[in-house]
Amino acid sequence: MLPGALNFVKLEKIMKPLTMILLVGALVTSQACFADDAQQRMVDLELHMKALTESMAQQIEQLNGQVKKLQSQLEETHTRQTTEEKKSDKLVKASIREVGGLKDGLVLEDGGEMWRLQLNGGVQGDYRHFTPDQQNTDTFSVRYARLAAQLYLFKDFNFKLESEFANDNSGAKGTAALTSGYFEFARWPQAKIRVGQFRPLFGLEGTSNGNFIGFQERSLASNAIAGIGYDRGVMLHGAPIKGTYYSVALSNGTGQNIDNNCAGCNPKSDGMDTTLRARANLAEMLDIKGSVLHMGASWNQGTIAMGTNAKATSALTEARGLTFFAPAAFTGSDVDRSHWGVEGAWSRGPVKLQGEYLHANYDGTSAGGQSYDRNLHAWYVEGNWLVTGENYADTYSGGLFSRIRPKRNFDATDGWGAFELGVRYSLFDASDFTRANALGTGVLTAAMSSEADAWTLSANWIYNPFVRLMVNYVQTSFGDSVLNNVSGKSSDHENALTMRTQFDF
């Protein structure tokens, strides 16, 4: 073999392993470079994904904020629309409310924030049958027909207008007449101020709404304070502490729809009346549930200006039949007139007892120079029972017994309303006005009686809080025979069966 060939062979033997080594080295190097590049790419990808995730999180957070803002705007819009819809519903769908006391009525309001208009009214249709037949005429009568509007503004002010449309038996009330017309500032429950025409508060019966007493009419004793009716003036009243109430009124003392002046009266006579009243419910003060323990006192002082109407108040039977007490007019100087009374009531569950003592005094000097001082006193006691089990304490509010709400209103299935029974005895005594005791002025006129007493039985069917049917039997005895000037007949008693259908709201 040639040397060159030999060298080539040797070289080939050396190159093959070297080539393999180089190939392996290159492959390893290539794999290492590829691994390093992949690893870098993975790092870069991780960084990119992290940045992308952070960007997406920021975008999601921004979207969440925008969604929350939109949700808040939608909620505000929905709330505003709901409020407007409620206001509209209250205006369009006004309904009779049962919220207690003097607040029942047909109510329109703007949601209660600015104004509230309350409409009240009622009608009492009566029938009266009398014996002896020749003394009194049986009659149908619209005893009461009233409509009232009361506007409340900003919860601090209220205005009330009420008119009476009913005729009495003589037709003397043939035209509508204002009963209440006043403005009241009522920000503080402890001290409200009322200005205008209203009824000064005196006595439990006298202050109570005639729709809610347990009998068709107030007692015979209420004649003693008949002169304290609707009047014009100013009154401060309120509830200073739990369970108490007071009122102080200064009024003309001249009566309904009359300013403080009259033809022929002494212009120096002011004639102003001052009326005070205080009452308390001890059961409420002592937190005795389901009961009422009411007590109160009233006082009134004023002057009757001399004139054709300078008289002591006349008196009518509970059945609104005979006027049995009618004194002549006083002569001489103005008459000082005063009233006072005490009252009490107790109730437990469906049973209630109530009574009052009332006193009136008239004093002055007659035209003949004789001084006189005449007293008139009256009282009553009564008991009532809600046969169907309603609780009188639930009807007591602001010192008065008010609307009875049956457990079940009358309907065509099993609702029969509420049933109430009552009995009352009342007495009226004005014996100081008889000619034997009087000193020549303001004495009892002929064929009248200075004394009377009465028993009254009552049955009431209360269909629902706003409708009731009443039946009363009244037996009245007079101290002397009383003459009916129309029939020319006299009697020492009057018996009457009276009925009433009543609706009020």
C-alpha positions as a printed NumPy array, in Angstrom:
array([[   0.   ,    0.   ,    0.   ],
       [   1.168,    3.405,   -0.847],
       [   2.172,    5.723,    1.918],
       [  -0.309,    8.295,    0.816],
       [  -3.079,    5.766,    0.855],
       [  -1.862,    4.571,    4.16 ],
       [  -2.041,    8.068,    5.502],
       [  -5.495,    8.556,    4.031],
       [  -6.659,    5.408,    5.731],
       [  -5.211,    6.558,    8.996],
       [  -6.735,    9.96 ,    8.522],
       [ -10.13 ,    8.431,    7.752],
       [  -9.92 ,    6.35 ,   10.907],
       [  -9.171,    9.48 ,   12.897],
       [ -11.832,   11.637,   11.177],
       [ -14.742,    9.3  ,   11.658],
       [ -14.65 ,    9.426,   15.432],
       [ -13.899,   13.138,   15.337],
       [ -16.795,   13.705,   12.997],
       [ -19.072,   11.776,   15.272],
       [ -17.831,   13.793,   18.198],
       [ -18.423,   17.03 ,   16.342],
       [ -21.859,   15.937,   15.22 ],
       [ -22.792,   14.954,   18.747],
       [ -21.35 ,   18.181,   20.083],
       [ -23.257,   20.197,   17.492],
       [ -26.41 ,   18.312,   18.26 ],
       [ -25.97 ,   18.876,   21.97 ],
       [ -25.157,   22.51 ,   21.386],
       [ -28.168,   22.84 ,   19.111],
       [ -30.428,   21.194,   21.671],
       [ -29.021,   23.423,   24.394],
       [ -29.599,   26.508,   22.305],
       [ -33.091,   25.291,   21.442],
       [ -33.823,   24.669,   25.157],
       [ -32.497,   28.083,   26.103],
       [ -34.641,   29.716,   23.39 ],
       [ -37.789,   27.807,   24.435],
       [ -37.214,   28.713,   28.031],
       [ -36.862,   32.379,   27.097],
       [ -39.975,   32.181,   25.035],
       [ -41.846,   30.637,   27.982],
       [ -40.66 ,   33.461,   30.233],
       [ -41.692,   36.026,   27.648],
       [ -45.077,   34.32 ,   27.247],
       [ -45.605,   34.291,   31.003],
       [ -44.783,   38.016,   31.216],
       [ -47.129,   38.766,   28.308],
       [ -49.939,   36.711,   29.905],
       [ -49.387,   38.483,   33.21 ],
       [ -49.565,   41.899,   31.568],
       [ -52.649,   40.821,   29.621],
       [ -54.302,   39.507,   32.808],
       [ -53.541,   42.74 ,   34.645],
       [ -54.951,   44.761,   31.751],
       [ -58.087,   42.621,   31.624],
       [ -58.518,   42.959,   35.4  ],
       [ -58.326,   46.732,   35.095],
       [ -60.838,   46.69 ,   32.263],
       [ -63.161,   44.381,   34.252],
       [ -62.852,   46.681,   37.273],
       [ -63.719,   49.682,   35.106],
       [ -66.682,   47.785,   33.628],
       [ -67.864,   46.818,   37.127],
       [ -67.763,   50.478,   38.159],
       [ -69.75 ,   51.467,   35.111],
       [ -72.275,   48.659,   35.771],
       [ -72.667,   49.726,   39.411],
       [ -73.166,   53.327,   38.337],
       [ -75.804,   52.248,   35.824],
       [ -77.487,   50.059,   38.473],
       [ -77.544,   52.989,   40.906],
       [ -79.052,   55.263,   38.257],
       [ -81.653,   52.609,   37.41 ],
       [ -82.51 ,   52.159,   41.106],
       [ -82.881,   55.923,   41.576],
       [ -85.09 ,   56.131,   38.501],
       [ -87.174,   53.169,   39.704],
       [ -87.496,   54.655,   43.194],
       [ -88.531,   58.013,   41.764],
       [ -91.046,   56.355,   39.458],
       [ -92.394,   54.216,   42.326],
       [ -92.78 ,   57.297,   44.555],
       [ -94.56 ,   59.167,   41.787],
       [ -96.793,   56.15 ,   41.16 ],
       [ -97.636,   55.92 ,   44.877],
       [ -98.441,   59.621,   44.98 ],
       [-100.6  ,   59.193,   41.905],
       [-102.319,   56.155,   43.443],
       [-103.032,   58.076,   46.622],
       [-104.534,   60.877,   44.625],
       [-106.565,   58.656,   42.326],
       [-107.395,   55.822,   44.716],
       [-108.299,   57.831,   47.815],
       [-110.179,   55.6  ,   50.233],
       [-111.886,   55.698,   53.604],
       [-109.194,   55.338,   56.227],
       [-109.567,   53.784,   59.641],
       [-106.841,   55.53 ,   61.594],
       [-108.74 ,   56.372,   64.791],
       [-110.302,   59.313,   66.71 ],
       [-111.092,   62.617,   64.759],
       [-108.792,   61.418,   61.743],
       [-111.222,   59.093,   59.914],
       [-112.289,   60.352,   56.549],
       [-111.787,   60.467,   52.816],
       [-108.126,   61.423,   52.415],
       [-106.194,   62.868,   49.481],
       [-102.492,   63.561,   49.956],
       [ -99.156,   64.008,   48.222],
       [ -97.559,   61.198,   50.198],
       [ -97.829,   62.988,   53.511],
       [ -94.85 ,   65.306,   53.092],
       [ -96.457,   68.613,   52.148],
       [-100.25 ,   68.502,   52.216],
       [-103.142,   66.281,   53.122],
       [-106.842,   66.981,   52.488],
       [-109.339,   65.191,   54.682],
       [-113.084,   65.135,   53.997],
       [-115.576,   64.163,   56.693],
       [-119.331,   64.114,   56.849],
       [-122.389,   62.25 ,   57.951],
       [-126.169,   62.012,   58.083],
       [-128.473,   60.994,   60.94 ],
       [-132.031,   60.102,   59.974],
       [-134.396,   59.862,   62.985],
       [-137.921,   58.756,   63.755],
       [-139.607,   59.707,   67.065],
       [-142.844,   58.379,   68.521],
       [-144.258,   60.107,   71.637],
       [-146.873,   59.393,   74.264],
       [-149.167,   60.956,   75.38 ],
       [-150.177,   61.183,   71.706],
       [-152.012,   64.475,   72.101],
       [-148.938,   66.227,   73.522],
       [-146.264,   65.575,   70.884],
       [-146.379,   64.833,   67.173],
       [-144.602,   61.762,   65.842],
       [-142.033,   62.829,   63.317],
       [-139.267,   61.887,   60.91 ],
       [-136.27 ,   64.167,   61.226],
       [-132.846,   64.75 ,   59.729],
       [-131.042,   65.291,   62.984],
       [-127.588,   65.881,   61.549],
       [-126.253,   66.437,   58.037],
       [-122.725,   67.814,   57.897],
       [-119.826,   68.045,   55.517],
       [-116.347,   69.098,   56.595],
       [-113.029,   69.686,   54.865],
       [-109.734,   69.836,   56.741],
       [-106.437,   70.717,   55.074],
       [-103.076,   69.873,   56.687],
       [ -99.934,   71.671,   55.466],
       [ -96.343,   70.632,   56.283],
       [ -97.654,   68.755,   59.356],
       [ -97.653,   72.057,   61.271],
       [-100.82 ,   73.783,   60.086],
       [-104.399,   72.728,   59.551],
       [-107.551,   74.506,   58.432],
       [-111.09 ,   73.229,   58.976],
       [-114.433,   74.23 ,   57.482],
       [-117.639,   72.421,   58.468],
       [-121.258,   73.229,   57.686],
       [-124.586,   71.917,   59.03 ],
       [-127.359,   71.329,   56.491],
       [-130.046,   69.678,   58.653],
       [-133.323,   71.211,   59.737],
       [-134.567,   70.788,   63.285],
       [-138.215,   70.002,   64.033],
       [-139.206,   73.67 ,   63.925],
       [-137.385,   74.382,   60.674],
       [-135.189,   76.943,   62.43 ],
       [-132.116,   75.549,   60.682],
       [-133.572,   75.738,   57.204],
       [-130.358,   77.052,   55.681],
       [-126.797,   75.788,   55.868],
       [-124.774,   77.256,   58.717],
       [-121.102,   77.258,   59.626],
       [-120.279,   75.073,   62.623],
       [-116.471,   74.929,   62.599],
       [-114.212,   77.336,   60.76 ],
       [-110.743,   77.657,   62.216],
       [-107.002,   77.725,   61.642],
       [-104.637,   75.762,   63.898],
       [-100.89 ,   75.787,   64.425],
       [-100.108,   72.248,   65.588],
       [ -96.344,   71.83 ,   65.513],
       [ -96.131,   70.876,   69.181],
       [ -98.566,   68.243,   70.542],
       [ -98.106,   69.825,   73.979],
       [ -99.361,   73.258,   72.86 ],
       [-101.57 ,   73.737,   69.806],
       [-103.161,   77.088,   69.004],
       [-106.614,   77.279,   67.383],
       [-108.189,   80.501,   66.097],
       [-111.671,   80.937,   64.591],
       [-115.034,   79.331,   65.3  ],
       [-114.963,   76.065,   67.246],
       [-116.561,   74.382,   70.233],
       [-114.802,   75.288,   73.508],
       [-114.09 ,   72.06 ,   75.355],
       [-116.299,   71.5  ,   78.404],
       [-117.337,   68.182,   79.946],
       [-117.05 ,   64.623,   78.689],
       [-120.427,   64.446,   76.948],
       [-120.15 ,   67.986,   75.633],
       [-116.75 ,   67.334,   74.092],
       [-117.559,   63.894,   72.644],
       [-118.558,   63.545,   69.012],
       [-122.33 ,   62.951,   68.917],
       [-121.822,   60.15 ,   66.383],
       [-119.943,   58.02 ,   68.898],
       [-121.845,   58.274,   72.194],
       [-123.819,   55.165,   73.194],
       [-127.214,   56.908,   72.992],
       [-129.067,   58.851,   70.312],
       [-128.797,   62.105,   72.251],
       [-126.761,   63.502,   75.096],
       [-128.265,   63.28 ,   78.559],
       [-130.884,   65.489,   80.169],
       [-128.042,   66.927,   82.255],
       [-126.354,   68.383,   79.164],
       [-129.012,   71.146,   79.187],
       [-127.079,   72.714,   82.067],
       [-124.227,   73.652,   79.708],
       [-126.273,   74.235,   76.545],
       [-124.936,   77.8  ,   76.43 ],
       [-121.388,   76.528,   75.827],
       [-121.597,   75.682,   72.145],
       [-119.832,   76.739,   68.983],
       [-118.222,   80.119,   69.552],
       [-115.544,   82.412,   68.119],
       [-112.214,   82.92 ,   69.784],
       [-108.786,   81.41 ,   70.428],
       [-107.812,   78.188,   72.203],
       [-104.562,   76.701,   73.501],
       [-104.684,   72.932,   74.   ],
       [-102.47 ,   69.864,   74.059],
       [-101.151,   66.774,   75.815],
       [ -98.163,   67.763,   77.986],
       [ -97.476,   64.276,   79.363],
       [ -98.69 ,   60.771,   78.632],
       [-102.348,   60.249,   79.504],
       [-103.18 ,   63.934,   80.114],
       [-104.867,   66.698,   78.124],
       [-105.772,   70.348,   78.75 ],
       [-107.426,   73.267,   76.962],
       [-107.767,   77.   ,   77.644],
       [-110.162,   79.016,   75.465],
       [-111.118,   82.687,   75.263],
       [-114.266,   83.274,   73.199],
       [-117.073,   85.768,   72.599],
       [-119.601,   83.843,   74.68 ],
       [-122.319,   84.868,   72.219],
       [-122.686,   81.534,   70.426],
       [-122.554,   80.133,   66.912],
       [-121.957,   82.564,   64.048],
       [-122.336,   85.65 ,   66.27 ],
       [-119.688,   88.317,   66.76 ],
       [-119.418,   90.015,   70.142],
       [-122.027,   92.686,   69.598],
       [-125.81 ,   92.951,   69.673],
       [-128.475,   95.601,   69.149],
       [-129.25 ,   97.388,   72.378],
       [-126.329,   95.859,   74.301],
       [-124.062,   97.897,   76.523],
       [-121.035,   98.712,   74.303],
       [-118.768,   98.593,   77.355],
       [-119.688,   94.97 ,   78.063],
       [-117.048,   92.661,   76.603],
       [-119.051,   89.478,   77.227],
       [-115.923,   87.325,   76.845],
       [-116.005,   83.716,   78.057],
       [-113.049,   81.861,   79.53 ],
       [-113.23 ,   78.063,   79.413],
       [-110.742,   75.709,   81.071],
       [-110.595,   71.932,   80.898],
       [-108.236,   69.235,   82.193],
       [-108.533,   65.47 ,   81.98 ],
       [-106.388,   62.408,   82.544],
       [-106.482,   58.669,   81.945],
       [-104.837,   56.994,   84.919],
       [-104.873,   53.61 ,   83.167],
       [-102.683,   55.027,   80.401],
       [-100.403,   56.792,   82.864],
       [ -99.96 ,   53.557,   84.85 ],
       [ -99.74 ,   51.447,   81.659],
       [-102.776,   49.301,   82.518],
       [-103.685,   47.596,   79.247],
       [-107.262,   47.108,   78.067],
       [-108.725,   49.603,   80.548],
       [-109.674,   53.262,   80.876],
       [-109.757,   55.198,   84.146],
       [-110.747,   58.684,   83.076],
       [-111.284,   61.736,   85.247],
       [-111.629,   65.388,   84.41 ],
       [-112.897,   68.823,   85.377],
       [-114.125,   71.871,   83.441],
       [-114.805,   75.509,   84.292],
       [-116.37 ,   78.398,   82.363],
       [-116.856,   82.056,   83.283],
       [-118.452,   84.842,   81.258],
       [-120.991,   87.632,   81.038],
       [-124.382,   87.746,   79.328],
       [-124.826,   91.237,   77.917],
       [-128.208,   92.733,   78.674],
       [-130.68 ,   92.364,   75.789],
       [-133.582,   90.258,   74.567],
       [-131.469,   87.079,   74.741],
       [-130.15 ,   87.614,   78.271],
       [-131.636,   84.36 ,   79.57 ],
       [-130.616,   81.225,   81.331],
       [-130.474,   78.321,   78.863],
       [-133.734,   76.466,   78.201],
       [-133.976,   72.669,   78.537],
       [-135.298,   69.992,   76.15 ],
       [-136.054,   66.313,   76.812],
       [-133.573,   63.683,   75.611],
       [-136.099,   62.557,   72.994],
       [-136.159,   66.132,   71.646],
       [-139.836,   66.428,   72.465],
       [-140.987,   69.026,   74.981],
       [-139.066,   72.088,   76.06 ],
       [-139.872,   71.811,   79.754],
       [-137.671,   74.6  ,   81.199],
       [-137.792,   78.117,   79.688],
       [-137.061,   81.076,   82.002],
       [-137.895,   84.686,   81.18 ],
       [-135.198,   87.195,   80.21 ],
       [-133.175,   88.905,   82.908],
       [-133.563,   92.63 ,   83.452],
       [-131.144,   95.126,   84.978],
       [-127.38 ,   94.823,   84.76 ],
       [-125.362,   92.33 ,   82.731],
       [-125.51 ,   88.793,   84.094],
       [-122.413,   87.026,   85.388],
       [-122.612,   83.409,   84.268],
       [-120.403,   80.532,   85.352],
       [-120.307,   76.763,   84.857],
       [-118.252,   73.993,   86.338],
       [-118.336,   70.236,   86.114],
       [-116.558,   67.047,   87.086],
       [-116.53 ,   63.798,   85.147],
       [-115.398,   60.212,   85.403],
       [-115.392,   57.078,   83.272],
       [-114.186,   53.532,   83.75 ],
       [-114.002,   50.738,   81.224],
       [-112.661,   47.225,   81.23 ],
       [-113.   ,   45.15 ,   78.088],
       [-116.581,   45.403,   76.758],
       [-118.024,   47.225,   79.811],
       [-118.052,   50.986,   80.408],
       [-119.402,   53.191,   83.214],
       [-119.569,   56.968,   82.915],
       [-120.976,   59.924,   84.831],
       [-120.85 ,   63.719,   85.218],
       [-122.014,   66.427,   87.576],
       [-122.662,   69.85 ,   86.015],
       [-123.414,   73.163,   87.714],
       [-124.43 ,   76.582,   86.344],
       [-124.761,   79.883,   88.209],
       [-126.345,   83.208,   87.197],
       [-126.016,   86.317,   89.317],
       [-126.647,   90.03 ,   88.854],
       [-128.934,   92.881,   89.828],
       [-132.478,   93.246,   88.505],
       [-133.975,   96.431,   87.096],
       [-135.662,   96.883,   90.479],
       [-132.283,   96.882,   92.23 ],
       [-132.623,   93.371,   93.704],
       [-129.567,   91.122,   93.669],
       [-130.045,   87.509,   92.639],
       [-127.83 ,   84.43 ,   92.635],
       [-129.399,   81.393,   90.99 ],
       [-127.991,   77.908,   90.653],
       [-128.818,   75.106,   88.266],
       [-127.375,   71.632,   88.674],
       [-127.664,   68.369,   86.768],
       [-126.021,   64.973,   86.61 ],
       [-126.173,   61.578,   84.93 ],
       [-124.779,   58.076,   85.243],
       [-124.726,   55.484,   82.499],
       [-123.507,   51.995,   81.723],
       [-122.762,   50.406,   78.343],
       [-121.992,   46.846,   77.274],
       [-120.564,   45.698,   73.945],
       [-122.296,   42.334,   73.695],
       [-120.031,   41.164,   70.859],
       [-116.909,   41.646,   72.972],
       [-115.163,   44.694,   71.511],
       [-112.956,   46.64 ,   73.914],
       [-113.877,   50.217,   74.871],
       [-110.222,   50.983,   75.557],
       [-109.572,   50.512,   71.829],
       [-112.008,   53.369,   71.123],
       [-110.435,   55.766,   73.645],
       [-108.102,   58.397,   72.22 ],
       [-107.155,   61.917,   73.268],
       [-109.354,   61.749,   76.367],
       [-112.53 ,   60.72 ,   74.5  ],
       [-114.364,   57.543,   73.531],
       [-114.695,   57.5  ,   69.763],
       [-115.532,   55.155,   66.888],
       [-116.342,   51.502,   67.631],
       [-114.887,   48.996,   65.176],
       [-116.663,   45.629,   65.133],
       [-114.58 ,   42.487,   65.292],
       [-116.464,   41.404,   62.174],
       [-118.326,   43.861,   59.994],
       [-121.804,   42.985,   58.808],
       [-121.752,   40.933,   55.579],
       [-123.646,   38.18 ,   53.807],
       [-121.776,   35.307,   55.486],
       [-120.816,   35.192,   59.156],
       [-120.249,   38.881,   59.957],
       [-122.921,   40.533,   62.102],
       [-121.177,   43.72 ,   63.185],
       [-121.192,   44.832,   66.833],
       [-124.072,   45.095,   69.315],
       [-124.141,   47.58 ,   72.179],
       [-126.641,   47.957,   75.026],
       [-126.896,   50.932,   77.369],
       [-128.873,   52.342,   80.281],
       [-128.748,   55.901,   81.626],
       [-130.347,   57.927,   84.391],
       [-130.154,   61.724,   84.324],
       [-131.536,   64.564,   86.444],
       [-132.045,   68.307,   85.908],
       [-132.797,   70.686,   88.797],
       [-133.347,   74.444,   88.367],
       [-135.597,   75.003,   91.377],
       [-133.817,   78.336,   92.067],
       [-135.719,   79.766,   89.078],
       [-139.234,   79.091,   90.359],
       [-141.302,   82.097,   91.313],
       [-141.34 ,   80.979,   94.951],
       [-137.53 ,   81.227,   95.104],
       [-136.722,   83.906,   92.505],
       [-136.503,   87.655,   92.953],
       [-138.533,   89.047,   90.08 ],
       [-136.271,   88.641,   87.039],
       [-135.383,   85.718,   84.808],
       [-137.937,   83.518,   86.561],
       [-139.445,   80.315,   85.181],
       [-142.324,   81.02 ,   82.825],
       [-145.81 ,   79.64 ,   83.428],
       [-146.711,   76.016,   82.587],
       [-143.042,   74.967,   82.692],
       [-141.145,   72.73 ,   85.094],
       [-137.884,   73.463,   86.878],
       [-137.19 ,   69.782,   87.54 ],
       [-137.071,   66.63 ,   85.448],
       [-135.46 ,   63.217,   85.426],
       [-135.184,   60.564,   82.728],
       [-134.433,   56.885,   82.194],
       [-133.056,   55.869,   78.803],
       [-132.559,   52.373,   77.377],
       [-130.433,   52.038,   74.255],
       [-129.709,   49.265,   71.738],
       [-127.208,   49.864,   68.925],
       [-126.429,   47.677,   65.924],
       [-123.067,   48.783,   64.515],
       [-122.897,   47.317,   61.007],
       [-119.353,   48.569,   60.448],
       [-117.308,   51.511,   61.763],
       [-119.308,   53.942,   59.635],
       [-122.919,   52.711,   59.735],
       [-125.163,   52.025,   62.71 ],
       [-128.827,   51.552,   63.616],
       [-130.004,   52.817,   67.034],
       [-133.179,   52.342,   69.062],
       [-133.821,   54.277,   72.322],
       [-136.674,   54.256,   74.787],
       [-136.811,   57.432,   76.928],
       [-139.094,   57.932,   79.924],
       [-139.082,   61.485,   81.293],
       [-140.889,   62.74 ,   84.422],
       [-141.426,   66.451,   85.144],
       [-141.678,   68.067,   88.566],
       [-144.752,   70.021,   87.331],
       [-147.075,   69.55 ,   84.377],
       [-145.677,   71.032,   81.18 ],
       [-147.859,   72.675,   78.55 ],
       [-147.368,   72.12 ,   74.834],
       [-148.198,   75.525,   73.402],
       [-149.088,   74.055,   69.992],
       [-151.516,   71.361,   71.102],
       [-152.628,   73.131,   74.259],
       [-152.201,   69.86 ,   76.233],
       [-150.348,   69.42 ,   79.515],
       [-148.62 ,   66.388,   80.992],
       [-146.256,   65.562,   83.836],
       [-144.354,   62.982,   81.761],
       [-143.151,   62.148,   78.275],
       [-142.428,   58.685,   76.902],
       [-140.686,   58.284,   73.587],
       [-139.486,   55.524,   71.277],
       [-136.814,   56.862,   68.953],
       [-134.84 ,   55.278,   66.117],
       [-131.864,   56.416,   64.083],
       [-130.021,   55.303,   60.973],
       [-126.58 ,   56.874,   60.928],
       [-123.776,   57.076,   58.405],
       [-120.606,   59.045,   59.016],
       [-117.042,   59.004,   57.799]])
